[in-house]
Amino acid sequence: MSKQLWDEFNKNFAGALIQADEMVLEQELVIPFPSAALGDATHSWGMPLGQITQFFGMTGSGKTMVAMCMVREMQKQFPTGIAVWVDAEFSFDRKWAAQLGVDLSRIRVMTENNGANIFNALCGEMNDKGKKTKRGIFDMARDLDVKLVVIDSIAAIIPPIEETRGVDQIEMAALARFLPKVIRRCLAGCDENNVAMLCINQAKPVIGSPVPKFTYSGGAGWQYFITQNIFMQGSEAKDAQILSGEQKVGHKVNFRVEKTRSGPNQWKGSFWVDFRRGVVHLGEELANLGHKYGIIERPNNTTWKYGDLMARGADNFYKLLDDSEAIRIKLLAQIKEAKALVASDVTNIMDSAATDELGEISEEE
């Protein structure tokens, strides 16, 4: 009888309810992060399709470069996938993108900072009766095989109300009022068409905070629609710089996961970027994660051991991993399995504790 009632409901409301274990698995796919440390800290190992991720941070921290790497990773994951890059800062560098390994034939660039034009192009245009008159990128995403939309950057977008104001007229929180209206449509478009959206944003110091704290353009309403929110900051430490001669060409990026829906928030970590090549020193990241999850042994202070692979000194061991992509792929897979087992054990402990607590309550009653 209950099945007939559920069938009747879904017939009346166009299949509004789906049994959780029968949901389409394509929305569990992710575009892998180029950094394993970032993947571990978000607990998702990448940007989930159908959802919105934000990178925010200080100028020069590496946000745009990592976003370029995400385009490259998407193109590896989906051999015919297309990326749409909204260049609101008028700074897209095709030579740099190609140098980082991006296939330029599979990225479409929109050079525009007018907010209405950007989001109409993404979501389509509607008349005053609520009928769509022009289809946008999300409406065509499956036919065009669009897998990733990048906005660079949110802070550079001009909200419609500012288009009608003089430069001497101040419009308080115009972007913060505009963004939630349009991002709701974007989130629906991402979800319906299995597209990942990546927004780059600028960090702004919180005035009056007793400790260094940062916020970003878009206001409080904007953050509710973000699935993953990642703060990035380039390290200023002397030993955290990559130099070519006397010129700086990269640095260590310290990050903090402000929000993720895949696990606990506020996990921190770091990775290295070389602005000529992308994320580098992958061996160091994997070695430290492997040791964290008990896959790599440290018999003493100097020796590192992974299966038959052994080296004295951290740098020597990092280099062994850097030199073998096959070993890195195998190690990363083992790290993911070990992390999943840890998460499963924690869940079982929490379930057991909750059951015991309920039993105690029942006995008291």
N, C-alpha and C positions, 0 to 999 in steps of 0.2 A: 504493500500500500504506500509506504513512504517513497519508494522509487517512482511510483506514478505521480505523486505529489511534486517531487523534485522535477520530474520531466515536464509536468504542467507549468511549473513556475518558469523554467528555462525557456519553454515555448512562448510564454506570455511576455518574457522580458529578454528575449534574444540571447539566451545562454549566459545570463549575467553571473551565475554561480558555477564555479568549476571545482570539482573535487581535487584537493591539494595534491594527492599523489598522481593525478592525471594531468597536471599542468604541463604546458609545453616546455621542454627542457632547454630550448634554445636561449631562453632568458637567463640561464645559469652560466652561459659562456662569458668569458672575459677576454679583453685585449691585454696580454701580459705586460706588466711593468718591465722596463729594461733593467731595473734594480731589484734583486732578490730581497734585499733588506726592506724595501718599500712594500713589496708583496707580502712579506711576513707581517709587517706592522699594520697593514690594512686588513689582514686575515682573508683577503680575497684573491691575492696574487695578481691582481690586475684591475682594469676598469670594467665593471659589469655592463654588458649590452643592455639597452633599454633604460639606463639610468644616467644621472649627471654627476660628474666628478669635478672638483675645483682644485687647482694649484694656486696658492697665493703666497706672496713673499716679497722681499725687498728687491729693488732693481739690481739686476746682475747676478741674482742667485742661481739662475739656470732653469727657470720655469718654462720659457719658450723652447729652449733646447730639449728639455725632457718631453715637452709636447710634440716636438718634431720626431723624437724617438718613438713616441706612441703611434704616430702615423706610420712609421717604418714597421713597428711591431704588428700593427693592424694589417698591413700589406703582406706580411709574412704569414699571419694567421689565416687571412682570407685572400687567396691568390687573385681574385677578381674584384676585391673590395675597393670602394672609392672613399676618399676622405674629402670633406668640405671644410675649408679653412676661411673663417671670417676674419679678415685683416682690418680690424678697426683702428689699428695704430699705424697703418700705411707703412709697414716695415717688413713685409714678407720678403725673404731673400732666397730666391730660387737656387742660386749657386750653393748657398750654405745647406739648404735642404738636400740637394743632390749629394753634397759631400758627406752628409750624415747618413746616407743610404736610402733616402726617400725616392720612390719611383714617381717622377714628376708627371708622368702620363696618367697617374691614378690619384691625383689631388686637384681639386677645383678650388680656386681662390676668389673670394668676393672682397674687393677693396671698398669698404663702406663703414662709416661710423654713425650714420643716422639710424637711431634705434627702431623707428617704424619701418624703414626699408629693410633692415636686417631681419627682423622677426616676421614681417610679411613674407619675405623670401623663404624663410625656414618653415613657417606654419601655414602660409597661404593667406589670401585676402577674403574678407567676408563683407556682405552688404549690411545695411542697417536692419534687415530682417533676419539676420543670423545665417544667411545662406552663403556658402563658400562660392566665390566667383572666380578665384584663381588658385590653382593648386601650388603648394610650396614643396620644398625639398623633402620634408617628412612624408607628405602625401605620395611622393614618387620614389621614396627610399628603396623599397623592395625591388621595384622594376629597374632602378638605376644601380642597385647593389651598393648603396651608401651605408657604411658601417660606422663611420665616425664623423662628428661635427666638432670643430674646434673654434672657440671664440677668443681672439687675442686683440684686445682684452676687454673685460667687463668695464673697467674704469674709463676706457676711452669712448664708450658708447654715449651718444648725445640723446637724452630723452626728448620725445616730441615737443613738450612744452617749451624747452629751451630753444627750439628752432624759431619760435615766434617772439623771443625776447631779445632785447639789445644786450650787448656785452656788459653794460653797466647795471643791468637789472639782475638781482640775485633771486634765484628760485630755490627755496629751501628743500632739501631732500628729494629733488625731482627724480633722480635715478632710483632711489629707494622706493618711491611710490610707483614707478613705472615697471620695474623688473618683475615683481611678483605677479603682475597681470599677464605678462607674456611668458614667463617661465613655466607657468602652469600648462600653457598650451604646448610648450616645448617638451615638457616631461611626458605629457600624453602622447605626443608624436614619437618620442624615443621609445616608449613602452609598446605602443601599437606596432611599430615597424622595426623593433629590435636594433636600434641605433644607440651607440654610446655618444654622450656629449661631454666635452671637456672644456671648461671655462678657466681662463687664466685671469688672475686678478692681482691687484697691487695691495701690499700690506700698508696699513696706516697705524702709527703709534697711537695708543689710547691715552689721551691727555688726562693727566692727574692720577694715573695708575701708580701705586707705590712700587711695583715691580714692572720690568719691561713687558708690555702686553700689546698685541696687535689686533686690529680689526681690518675690514676691507670694504670696498665700495659695494653698495647694494642693500645695506641695511639688514635688520634682524629678520625681516620676512623672507629675504633671499635664501638664508641658510636652511630653512625648513625643506627646501626642494632638492638639496644636495645630498647625495648618498655617501660620497666620500669627500672630505675636506682636508687638504694637506698643506701645512705651512712649511715653506722652504727658506733657508737662510744660508748664504755662503759663509764658510768659516774664514775668519781673519787670522787664524793661527799661522805662524811662520812655516810650520811643518805640514800645513794643510793646503799648500799651493802647488800647482803643477807649472813648471817653468820651461820655456824654450829659450836657452841662453839666459838673458835677463828679463825676458818678457813673460808675463803671466798668461797662460793659455788654458787654465782650469783650476779647480779647487775642490775641496770636500764640501758637500752640501749636507748640512744638518737639517733634519726634518722632524715634524711632529704631526701625528694624525689627529686632527681636532675632532673629526667625526668619521665613523664608519658604521655601517649597519651589519657588518659581517662578524663583529666581535667587539672586545673592549676598546674604548677610545684611549687617546693620549699616549699611545705607544710612540717611542722615539727611536731614531736611528740615523744613519748617515750613509752616503754613497759618494763616489768620486765622479766628476764630470770633466771631460776634456772638450772644450768648445769646438775643436776641430774634428772630433771623432764620436762624441756622445758619452754615454756612461761607460766608465772604464774601471779597471782593478776589480773585475768581477770575482776573481779568485779570492780576494780578501773577504768580500761579502759572504761568499759561500763557505769559506773556511770557518768563519766565526759563527755562521748559522748552523753549520754541521756540528760544531763543537757544542753549541747551545742545546741542540736536540739529541746529543749523545751518539752521533754517527761518526764523528771524527774524534780520535783518541789523542790525549795529551799525556803520555806516560811520565814525562818530566817537563821542566820549564822550557826546554828548547826543542823537543821532538814533537812533530805532528804526524799522525798516522791515519790513513784512510784506506782500508783494505790492504793491498800490497804496496800502496803508494806511501812513501815515508820520506821525510826531510827534516834536517836540523835547521832551526831558525824559521820564524814566521814568513819572512820575505821569500825564502827559497820555496817554502810550501805554497805560498800564494802564486808564485811563478809557475809551478807545476800545473796548477789548476788553470791559470791564464792560458797556458800553452795547449790545452786540450779541451776543445768544445765538447767532445763526447763524454769526457769525465764530468764536466760541469753539468751537462744535461742529466746524467745518471744521478749525480749527487743532489741536484735540485729536486728530482722526483722523490728521492729518499727523504729529503727534508720535509717535503709536503706530506708524505705519508706519516712521518714521525709527528709532525704538528697536528695532523688530523687525529692521531691516536691520543695525544695529550688532551685535545679538546674533547674527545669522546670520554676520556677518563674523568675530566672535570665535570662534564654533564652527568655522568653516572653517579658521582659523589654527591652533586647537588640534588639529583632526583632521590637518592637514598636518604639524604638528610631531610628532604621535604616529606618523604614517606614516614620517617621516624617521628617527625614533628606532628604530623597528622594523627599518627597512632597515639602519641602522648595526649593530644587534645581529646581524642575519642575516649581514652581511658579515664581522663578527668571528668568528662561529661557523664 
